[in-house]
Amino acid sequence: MSRIPQGPSRRMLLAGALAVASAAVTGCSSDDEGSSGGAKRLRIGYFAFPSGDLIVKNRKLLEKALPGYEIKWIKFDSGASVNQAFLGKALDIAALGSSPFARGVSGASPIPYKVAWILDVAGDNEALVARKDTGISDVAGLKGRTVATPFASTSHYSLLAALETAGLKASDVKLVDLQPQAILAAWQRGDIDATYVWLPTLDELRKTGTQLTSSKQIGAAGKPTLDLAVVSDDLISRDPKAIDAWRKAEAEALRLLKSDPAGSVAAVSAELGISEADAEAQLAQGVFLTPEQVTSADWLGTDGNPGKLLSYVTDTATFLAGQKQIDTAPSADAIRAAFYVKGLPDVLK
């Protein structure tokens, strides 16, 4: 049985980042953002995952708020690749899970970004499922089995937490690092027995799988995961007003999820290329906060007063260090320094 190796070194990440940066922003230098020679540009990383991000993108809320900007949306498959892109200076803003964010702010050279928003709280939209034909009915039954998950993701973190709760070590199973589409293919071939992954791949696997636990259950037990949004330190220093406009757009999307559910479903359906019925079902599995909740003491917090997210990320980093996923956990002060809450909640008005 193999144990998950430690996360890649900063040097390895930087090498990968150069390739990601080149692919994501072809022909663009990181130094020309906001230059006097042309329109200002925002490069935004997102996931094909039901959230307010897709509503902002589909309805062009940010383009309307910043008419003088070129908005470039770049799709990513996992938080690990988002971290690499930030190292390569290929992103200004991006969605990022709380676990890869905890990794990113650890070590002697943390990634130069800060969390500035909460997109959603993981619920039943991330889960651990086993193929029905394996006969596995609980997490303890995974001992000796092959389990896939995207390494350095929130699903990876939740999988480790689920194993620990069931009295298993990572070395008690054979862990395989696969991205969602590769997980689906491996599942169909019978190469893996179980997987911890997110929507929309998760819904496809549920058709022939048994759900063992979900991030909603793991979060209720004390290890919540979230989809955050981070902004680069460069953008903070160069164009804080653009960040304010982006947060207003994200806040509007969260309000639309409550006030215009049909329109929100249509936007997500169009962005994911799925039926409105499937989009509605997928949205129902997430936990979406109101803008007032995002900036409350229970979550992100306000200017000068970070909320409980600080302790959630600190606990996540401590857990990852205990699992040998990172060398050492960053201090609470170091994590606090990686929060950008300037102007909140007033900038949302």
Stockholm file with secondary structure:
# STOCKHOLM 1.0

chainA/1-349         MSRIPQGPSRRMLLAGALAVASAAVTGCSSDDEGSSGGAKRLRIGYFAFPSGDLIVKNRKLLEKALPGYEIKWIKFDSGASVNQAFLGKALDIAALGSSPFARGVSGASPIPYKVAWILDVAGDNEALVARKDTGISDVAGLKGRTVATPFASTSHYSLLAALETAGLKASDVKLVDLQPQAILAAWQRGDIDATYVWLPTLDELRKTGTQLTSSKQIGAAGKPTLDLAVVSDDLISRDPKAIDAWRKAEAEALRLLKSDPAGSVAAVSAELGISEADAEAQLAQGVFLTPEQVTSADWLGTDGNPGKLLSYVTDTATFLAGQKQIDTAPSADAIRAAFYVKGLPDVLK
#=GR chainA/1-349 SS CCCCCCCCCHHHHHHHHHHHHHHHSTTCCGGGTTCTTSCEEEEEEEESSSSHHHHHHHTTHHHHHCTTEEEEEEEESCHHHHHHHHHTTCCSEEEEEHHHHHHHTCSSSCCSEEEEEEEEECSTTEEEEEEGGGTCCSGGGGTTCEEEECTTSHHHHHHHHHHHHTTCCGGGSEEEECCHHHHHHHHHHTCCSEEEEETTHHHHHHTTEEEEEEHHHHHHTTCCCEEEEEEEHHHHHHCHHHHHHHHHHHHHHHHHHHHCHHHHHHHHHHHHTCCHHHHHHHHHTSBCCCHHHHTSTTTTEETTEECTHHHHHHHHHHHHHHTTSSSSCCCHHHHHTTBCCTTTTGGGC
#=GC SS_cons         CCCCCCCCCHHHHHHHHHHHHHHHSTTCCGGGTTCTTSCEEEEEEEESSSSHHHHHHHTTHHHHHCTTEEEEEEEESCHHHHHHHHHTTCCSEEEEEHHHHHHHTCSSSCCSEEEEEEEEECSTTEEEEEEGGGTCCSGGGGTTCEEEECTTSHHHHHHHHHHHHTTCCGGGSEEEECCHHHHHHHHHHTCCSEEEEETTHHHHHHTTEEEEEEHHHHHHTTCCCEEEEEEEHHHHHHCHHHHHHHHHHHHHHHHHHHHCHHHHHHHHHHHHTCCHHHHHHHHHTSBCCCHHHHTSTTTTEETTEECTHHHHHHHHHHHHHHTTSSSSCCCHHHHHTTBCCTTTTGGGC
//
